[in-house]
Amino acid sequence: MFTRLLDYLYGYERLRHRGDRLFLLGEFERARTEYGRARAVLREGDHRATTIEALLRECDALAGLRASSGMVHSVVARDVLDVSVEDVADNREEGGFHPGIDDLFELAIADKPQGRIDAYRVLGDNFKAGYVALVHGNAERAVSFLAASKEASSSFVVNLELGRAWSLAGRMDDAREALKLAERSAPSDVEVSMLLSAVNIELGRFDEAHERLEVLARDESDPDITFLLGRSLAGAKKNDAALEKFRETVKLEPRFHEAFFEAADVLRGRGDSEAAFELLNRACHLAPEEIRYNQELVELVLSDGHDWEAGLAACDRLMVNDEDNAWQYLKWIAELYIRRGFIREARDPLEKALNLVPCDRVMERMEIERCLASLTPDP
């Protein structure tokens, strides 16, 4: 499971470029939603905020224009709008790259420093396709193209992005190998150091990650660095030190929801359920769309008897953001009702859950049926 360790690596970019794709398609209201989510993860003073805020204003203007005219105004050529991201990123079809790849690539690199933009632009079509796939979250495709790009140029940038792609694919050993190569080319680059630290934490190399992060922390006070330090300490079971780093993180960035979530996990592990609930509830309010936050909140409420209304609210958020598993959340709602003695109210969510649970989930269906039967008084 990826945490903000890897959100730091591609979370903002995924949100930003989901928005870019929708913008290209002329779906300005949906694009605005994604841009808004991307803006929300940036801390105050981040230079990328200026770009996102300009895009938000552009979405508002174009959405208003469309509403007043009844027309969809395309901002790119027609051939870009008629294809999916998979189509434009796939050079294996006859005829090579779809013309739209250049538009998507330029959007993908628009808010990088000029020196990095220049380095990205000269790397060829395989790199372009791989980077577009990467920022849209298609790990397999990204790895395929970026590995092909590496055959032509094993530069710092190619190794950096290939390492990022491997991390997105969950192949942390491969990610570490690529990132170590990138680090040899640019040992003082902060981005590669943080990415390598995040990957080392996922691999359980907590001391190695901590050593590298301590060096970074000496030069700048950055909530991302402090957070990763907390994660490395938590992984090494140095819980008090980890909690202190998470406290420092939210002092630097009060909306750093992952720090609340990770601190709650540490507190729950040491048996402080009440404090864990408070921090987990805070994380959910800061990032209501995060599925894993809300799942853990409901599980904590069910296991330890905390505020049942907070559990119901988390279930509501889960049903909005994870519709494929709505049956599970309806089952949790019913369980929360039953525990409060609202037996009659529990029947409706259970019946809805039974209608939604996949046919191949036989044991789950049987459990819901048994629960429904138990709510029916004997004649």
Contacts in CASP RR format, 6 or more apart in sequence:
PFRMAT RR
TARGET T0000
AUTHOR 0000-0000-0000
METHOD contacts of the structure
MODEL  1
MFTRLLDYLYGYERLRHRGDRLFLLGEFERARTEYGRARAVLREGDHRAT
TIEALLRECDALAGLRASSGMVHSVVARDVLDVSVEDVADNREEGGFHPG
IDDLFELAIADKPQGRIDAYRVLGDNFKAGYVALVHGNAERAVSFLAASK
EASSSFVVNLELGRAWSLAGRMDDAREALKLAERSAPSDVEVSMLLSAVN
IELGRFDEAHERLEVLARDESDPDITFLLGRSLAGAKKNDAALEKFRETV
KLEPRFHEAFFEAADVLRGRGDSEAAFELLNRACHLAPEEIRYNQELVEL
VLSDGHDWEAGLAACDRLMVNDEDNAWQYLKWIAELYIRRGFIREARDPL
EKALNLVPCDRVMERMEIERCLASLTPDP
1 292 0 8 1.000
2 168 0 8 1.000
3 231 0 8 1.000
3 258 0 8 1.000
3 261 0 8 1.000
3 262 0 8 1.000
4 227 0 8 1.000
4 256 0 8 1.000
4 257 0 8 1.000
4 258 0 8 1.000
5 198 0 8 1.000
5 201 0 8 1.000
5 202 0 8 1.000
5 228 0 8 1.000
5 231 0 8 1.000
6 167 0 8 1.000
6 168 0 8 1.000
6 198 0 8 1.000
6 202 0 8 1.000
7 41 0 8 1.000
7 258 0 8 1.000
8 194 0 8 1.000
8 198 0 8 1.000
8 224 0 8 1.000
8 228 0 8 1.000
9 164 0 8 1.000
9 167 0 8 1.000
9 168 0 8 1.000
9 195 0 8 1.000
9 198 0 8 1.000
10 134 0 8 1.000
10 135 0 8 1.000
10 137 0 8 1.000
10 164 0 8 1.000
10 168 0 8 1.000
11 41 0 8 1.000
12 38 0 8 1.000
12 41 0 8 1.000
12 42 0 8 1.000
12 48 0 8 1.000
13 108 0 8 1.000
13 135 0 8 1.000
14 135 0 8 1.000
14 136 0 8 1.000
14 137 0 8 1.000
15 34 0 8 1.000
15 35 0 8 1.000
15 36 0 8 1.000
15 37 0 8 1.000
15 38 0 8 1.000
15 41 0 8 1.000
16 34 0 8 1.000
16 35 0 8 1.000
16 38 0 8 1.000
16 48 0 8 1.000
16 52 0 8 1.000
16 111 0 8 1.000
16 135 0 8 1.000
17 104 0 8 1.000
17 107 0 8 1.000
17 108 0 8 1.000
17 135 0 8 1.000
17 136 0 8 1.000
18 34 0 8 1.000
18 136 0 8 1.000
19 30 0 8 1.000
19 31 0 8 1.000
19 34 0 8 1.000
19 35 0 8 1.000
19 38 0 8 1.000
19 55 0 8 1.000
20 31 0 8 1.000
20 104 0 8 1.000
20 107 0 8 1.000
20 108 0 8 1.000
21 85 0 8 1.000
21 104 0 8 1.000
21 136 0 8 1.000
22 28 0 8 1.000
22 30 0 8 1.000
22 31 0 8 1.000
22 34 0 8 1.000
23 31 0 8 1.000
23 55 0 8 1.000
23 58 0 8 1.000
23 59 0 8 1.000
23 75 0 8 1.000
24 75 0 8 1.000
24 76 0 8 1.000
24 80 0 8 1.000
24 81 0 8 1.000
24 103 0 8 1.000
24 104 0 8 1.000
24 107 0 8 1.000
25 81 0 8 1.000
26 62 0 8 1.000
26 72 0 8 1.000
26 73 0 8 1.000
26 74 0 8 1.000
26 75 0 8 1.000
26 81 0 8 1.000
28 59 0 8 1.000
28 62 0 8 1.000
28 63 0 8 1.000
28 66 0 8 1.000
29 59 0 8 1.000
29 63 0 8 1.000
31 55 0 8 1.000
31 59 0 8 1.000
32 56 0 8 1.000
32 59 0 8 1.000
32 60 0 8 1.000
32 63 0 8 1.000
35 52 0 8 1.000
35 55 0 8 1.000
35 56 0 8 1.000
35 59 0 8 1.000
36 52 0 8 1.000
36 56 0 8 1.000
37 289 0 8 1.000
38 52 0 8 1.000
39 49 0 8 1.000
39 52 0 8 1.000
39 53 0 8 1.000
39 56 0 8 1.000
40 255 0 8 1.000
42 48 0 8 1.000
42 49 0 8 1.000
42 52 0 8 1.000
43 223 0 8 1.000
43 252 0 8 1.000
43 253 0 8 1.000
43 255 0 8 1.000
43 256 0 8 1.000
47 111 0 8 1.000
48 111 0 8 1.000
51 110 0 8 1.000
51 111 0 8 1.000
62 73 0 8 1.000
62 75 0 8 1.000
65 73 0 8 1.000
66 72 0 8 1.000
66 73 0 8 1.000
74 81 0 8 1.000
76 100 0 8 1.000
76 103 0 8 1.000
77 99 0 8 1.000
77 100 0 8 1.000
77 103 0 8 1.000
79 98 0 8 1.000
79 99 0 8 1.000
79 100 0 8 1.000
80 88 0 8 1.000
80 98 0 8 1.000
80 99 0 8 1.000
80 100 0 8 1.000
80 103 0 8 1.000
80 104 0 8 1.000
83 98 0 8 1.000
83 100 0 8 1.000
85 104 0 8 1.000
85 132 0 8 1.000
85 133 0 8 1.000
85 136 0 8 1.000
85 138 0 8 1.000
86 138 0 8 1.000
86 141 0 8 1.000
87 93 0 8 1.000
87 98 0 8 1.000
88 97 0 8 1.000
88 98 0 8 1.000
88 100 0 8 1.000
88 101 0 8 1.000
88 104 0 8 1.000
88 129 0 8 1.000
88 132 0 8 1.000
89 101 0 8 1.000
89 104 0 8 1.000
89 129 0 8 1.000
89 130 0 8 1.000
89 132 0 8 1.000
89 133 0 8 1.000
89 136 0 8 1.000
89 138 0 8 1.000
89 141 0 8 1.000
89 145 0 8 1.000
90 129 0 8 1.000
90 141 0 8 1.000
91 97 0 8 1.000
91 125 0 8 1.000
91 126 0 8 1.000
91 129 0 8 1.000
91 145 0 8 1.000
96 125 0 8 1.000
97 125 0 8 1.000
97 128 0 8 1.000
97 129 0 8 1.000
101 125 0 8 1.000
101 128 0 8 1.000
101 129 0 8 1.000
101 132 0 8 1.000
102 128 0 8 1.000
104 132 0 8 1.000
105 120 0 8 1.000
105 128 0 8 1.000
105 131 0 8 1.000
105 132 0 8 1.000
108 131 0 8 1.000
108 132 0 8 1.000
108 135 0 8 1.000
109 116 0 8 1.000
109 117 0 8 1.000
109 120 0 8 1.000
109 121 0 8 1.000
109 131 0 8 1.000
110 117 0 8 1.000
112 120 0 8 1.000
116 157 0 8 1.000
119 155 0 8 1.000
119 156 0 8 1.000
119 157 0 8 1.000
120 127 0 8 1.000
120 131 0 8 1.000
120 157 0 8 1.000
123 149 0 8 1.000
123 153 0 8 1.000
123 155 0 8 1.000
123 157 0 8 1.000
123 158 0 8 1.000
124 149 0 8 1.000
124 152 0 8 1.000
126 145 0 8 1.000
126 146 0 8 1.000
126 148 0 8 1.000
126 149 0 8 1.000
126 152 0 8 1.000
127 145 0 8 1.000
127 146 0 8 1.000
127 149 0 8 1.000
127 153 0 8 1.000
127 157 0 8 1.000
127 158 0 8 1.000
127 161 0 8 1.000
129 141 0 8 1.000
129 145 0 8 1.000
130 141 0 8 1.000
130 142 0 8 1.000
130 144 0 8 1.000
130 145 0 8 1.000
130 146 0 8 1.000
130 149 0 8 1.000
130 161 0 8 1.000
130 165 0 8 1.000
131 142 0 8 1.000
131 146 0 8 1.000
131 161 0 8 1.000
133 139 0 8 1.000
133 141 0 8 1.000
133 142 0 8 1.000
133 145 0 8 1.000
133 165 0 8 1.000
134 142 0 8 1.000
134 146 0 8 1.000
134 161 0 8 1.000
134 164 0 8 1.000
134 165 0 8 1.000
134 168 0 8 1.000
137 168 0 8 1.000
139 165 0 8 1.000
139 166 0 8 1.000
139 168 0 8 1.000
139 169 0 8 1.000
139 170 0 8 1.000
140 169 0 8 1.000
142 161 0 8 1.000
142 165 0 8 1.000
142 168 0 8 1.000
142 169 0 8 1.000
143 162 0 8 1.000
143 165 0 8 1.000
143 166 0 8 1.000
143 169 0 8 1.000
143 171 0 8 1.000
146 158 0 8 1.000
146 161 0 8 1.000
146 162 0 8 1.000
146 165 0 8 1.000
147 162 0 8 1.000
149 158 0 8 1.000
149 162 0 8 1.000
150 158 0 8 1.000
150 159 0 8 1.000
150 162 0 8 1.000
154 181 0 8 1.000
155 185 0 8 1.000
156 182 0 8 1.000
156 185 0 8 1.000
156 186 0 8 1.000
156 189 0 8 1.000
156 192 0 8 1.000
159 178 0 8 1.000
159 179 0 8 1.000
159 181 0 8 1.000
159 182 0 8 1.000
159 185 0 8 1.000
160 178 0 8 1.000
160 179 0 8 1.000
160 182 0 8 1.000
160 189 0 8 1.000
160 191 0 8 1.000
160 192 0 8 1.000
160 195 0 8 1.000
162 178 0 8 1.000
163 174 0 8 1.000
163 175 0 8 1.000
163 178 0 8 1.000
163 179 0 8 1.000
163 182 0 8 1.000
163 195 0 8 1.000
163 199 0 8 1.000
164 175 0 8 1.000
164 195 0 8 1.000
165 175 0 8 1.000
166 172 0 8 1.000
166 174 0 8 1.000
166 175 0 8 1.000
166 178 0 8 1.000
167 175 0 8 1.000
167 195 0 8 1.000
167 198 0 8 1.000
167 199 0 8 1.000
167 202 0 8 1.000
170 202 0 8 1.000
172 199 0 8 1.000
172 202 0 8 1.000
172 203 0 8 1.000
173 203 0 8 1.000
175 199 0 8 1.000
176 196 0 8 1.000
176 199 0 8 1.000
176 200 0 8 1.000
176 203 0 8 1.000
179 192 0 8 1.000
179 195 0 8 1.000
179 196 0 8 1.000
179 199 0 8 1.000
180 196 0 8 1.000
182 189 0 8 1.000
182 192 0 8 1.000
183 189 0 8 1.000
183 192 0 8 1.000
183 193 0 8 1.000
183 196 0 8 1.000
186 192 0 8 1.000
190 216 0 8 1.000
193 212 0 8 1.000
193 213 0 8 1.000
193 215 0 8 1.000
193 216 0 8 1.000
194 213 0 8 1.000
194 216 0 8 1.000
194 224 0 8 1.000
194 225 0 8 1.000
194 228 0 8 1.000
196 212 0 8 1.000
197 209 0 8 1.000
197 212 0 8 1.000
197 213 0 8 1.000
197 216 0 8 1.000
197 228 0 8 1.000
197 232 0 8 1.000
198 209 0 8 1.000
198 228 0 8 1.000
200 206 0 8 1.000
200 208 0 8 1.000
200 209 0 8 1.000
200 212 0 8 1.000
200 232 0 8 1.000
201 209 0 8 1.000
201 228 0 8 1.000
201 231 0 8 1.000
201 232 0 8 1.000
201 235 0 8 1.000
204 235 0 8 1.000
206 232 0 8 1.000
206 233 0 8 1.000
206 235 0 8 1.000
206 236 0 8 1.000
207 232 0 8 1.000
207 236 0 8 1.000
209 228 0 8 1.000
209 231 0 8 1.000
209 232 0 8 1.000
210 229 0 8 1.000
210 232 0 8 1.000
210 233 0 8 1.000
210 236 0 8 1.000
213 225 0 8 1.000
213 228 0 8 1.000
213 229 0 8 1.000
213 232 0 8 1.000
214 229 0 8 1.000
216 222 0 8 1.000
216 225 0 8 1.000
217 225 0 8 1.000
217 226 0 8 1.000
217 229 0 8 1.000
221 252 0 8 1.000
222 252 0 8 1.000
223 249 0 8 1.000
223 250 0 8 1.000
223 252 0 8 1.000
223 253 0 8 1.000
223 256 0 8 1.000
223 259 0 8 1.000
226 245 0 8 1.000
226 248 0 8 1.000
226 249 0 8 1.000
226 252 0 8 1.000
227 245 0 8 1.000
227 246 0 8 1.000
227 249 0 8 1.000
227 256 0 8 1.000
227 258 0 8 1.000
227 259 0 8 1.000
227 262 0 8 1.000
229 245 0 8 1.000
230 241 0 8 1.000
230 242 0 8 1.000
230 245 0 8 1.000
230 246 0 8 1.000
230 249 0 8 1.000
230 262 0 8 1.000
231 242 0 8 1.000
231 262 0 8 1.000
233 239 0 8 1.000
233 241 0 8 1.000
233 242 0 8 1.000
233 245 0 8 1.000
234 242 0 8 1.000
234 262 0 8 1.000
234 265 0 8 1.000
234 266 0 8 1.000
235 242 0 8 1.000
239 266 0 8 1.000
239 270 0 8 1.000
242 262 0 8 1.000
242 263 0 8 1.000
242 266 0 8 1.000
243 263 0 8 1.000
243 266 0 8 1.000
243 267 0 8 1.000
246 259 0 8 1.000
246 260 0 8 1.000
246 262 0 8 1.000
246 263 0 8 1.000
246 266 0 8 1.000
247 263 0 8 1.000
249 256 0 8 1.000
249 259 0 8 1.000
250 256 0 8 1.000
250 259 0 8 1.000
250 260 0 8 1.000
253 259 0 8 1.000
255 286 0 8 1.000
257 282 0 8 1.000
257 283 0 8 1.000
257 286 0 8 1.000
257 287 0 8 1.000
257 290 0 8 1.000
257 293 0 8 1.000
258 283 0 8 1.000
260 279 0 8 1.000
260 280 0 8 1.000
260 282 0 8 1.000
260 283 0 8 1.000
260 286 0 8 1.000
261 279 0 8 1.000
261 280 0 8 1.000
261 283 0 8 1.000
261 290 0 8 1.000
261 292 0 8 1.000
261 293 0 8 1.000
261 296 0 8 1.000
263 279 0 8 1.000
264 275 0 8 1.000
264 276 0 8 1.000
264 277 0 8 1.000
264 279 0 8 1.000
264 280 0 8 1.000
264 283 0 8 1.000
264 296 0 8 1.000
265 276 0 8 1.000
265 296 0 8 1.000
267 273 0 8 1.000
267 275 0 8 1.000
267 276 0 8 1.000
267 279 0 8 1.000
268 276 0 8 1.000
268 300 0 8 1.000
269 276 0 8 1.000
273 300 0 8 1.000
273 304 0 8 1.000
273 306 0 8 1.000
274 306 0 8 1.000
276 300 0 8 1.000
277 297 0 8 1.000
277 300 0 8 1.000
277 301 0 8 1.000
277 304 0 8 1.000
277 306 0 8 1.000
277 307 0 8 1.000
277 310 0 8 1.000
280 293 0 8 1.000
280 296 0 8 1.000
280 297 0 8 1.000
280 300 0 8 1.000
281 297 0 8 1.000
281 307 0 8 1.000
281 310 0 8 1.000
283 290 0 8 1.000
283 293 0 8 1.000
284 290 0 8 1.000
284 293 0 8 1.000
284 294 0 8 1.000
284 297 0 8 1.000
284 314 0 8 1.000
284 317 0 8 1.000
287 293 0 8 1.000
288 294 0 8 1.000
288 317 0 8 1.000
288 321 0 8 1.000
289 317 0 8 1.000
289 320 0 8 1.000
289 321 0 8 1.000
290 321 0 8 1.000
291 318 0 8 1.000
291 321 0 8 1.000
291 322 0 8 1.000
294 314 0 8 1.000
294 315 0 8 1.000
294 317 0 8 1.000
294 318 0 8 1.000
294 321 0 8 1.000
295 314 0 8 1.000
295 318 0 8 1.000
297 310 0 8 1.000
297 311 0 8 1.000
297 314 0 8 1.000
298 311 0 8 1.000
298 314 0 8 1.000
298 315 0 8 1.000
298 318 0 8 1.000
298 329 0 8 1.000
298 332 0 8 1.000
300 306 0 8 1.000
301 307 0 8 1.000
301 308 0 8 1.000
301 310 0 8 1.000
301 311 0 8 1.000
301 314 0 8 1.000
301 336 0 8 1.000
302 332 0 8 1.000
302 335 0 8 1.000
302 336 0 8 1.000
302 339 0 8 1.000
305 339 0 8 1.000
308 336 0 8 1.000
308 339 0 8 1.000
308 340 0 8 1.000
311 332 0 8 1.000
311 336 0 8 1.000
312 333 0 8 1.000
312 336 0 8 1.000
315 329 0 8 1.000
315 330 0 8 1.000
315 332 0 8 1.000
315 333 0 8 1.000
315 336 0 8 1.000
318 325 0 8 1.000
318 326 0 8 1.000
318 329 0 8 1.000
319 326 0 8 1.000
319 329 0 8 1.000
319 330 0 8 1.000
322 329 0 8 1.000
326 353 0 8 1.000
326 356 0 8 1.000
327 352 0 8 1.000
327 353 0 8 1.000
327 354 0 8 1.000
327 356 0 8 1.000
327 357 0 8 1.000
327 358 0 8 1.000
327 364 0 8 1.000
327 368 0 8 1.000
328 353 0 8 1.000
330 349 0 8 1.000
330 350 0 8 1.000
330 352 0 8 1.000
330 353 0 8 1.000
330 356 0 8 1.000
331 349 0 8 1.000
331 350 0 8 1.000
331 353 0 8 1.000
331 368 0 8 1.000
331 371 0 8 1.000
333 346 0 8 1.000
333 349 0 8 1.000
334 346 0 8 1.000
334 347 0 8 1.000
334 349 0 8 1.000
334 350 0 8 1.000
334 353 0 8 1.000
334 371 0 8 1.000
335 346 0 8 1.000
337 343 0 8 1.000
337 345 0 8 1.000
337 346 0 8 1.000
337 349 0 8 1.000
338 346 0 8 1.000
338 375 0 8 1.000
343 375 0 8 1.000
346 375 0 8 1.000
347 372 0 8 1.000
347 375 0 8 1.000
350 368 0 8 1.000
350 371 0 8 1.000
350 372 0 8 1.000
350 375 0 8 1.000
351 372 0 8 1.000
353 368 0 8 1.000
354 365 0 8 1.000
354 368 0 8 1.000
354 369 0 8 1.000
354 372 0 8 1.000
357 364 0 8 1.000
357 365 0 8 1.000
357 368 0 8 1.000
359 365 0 8 1.000
END
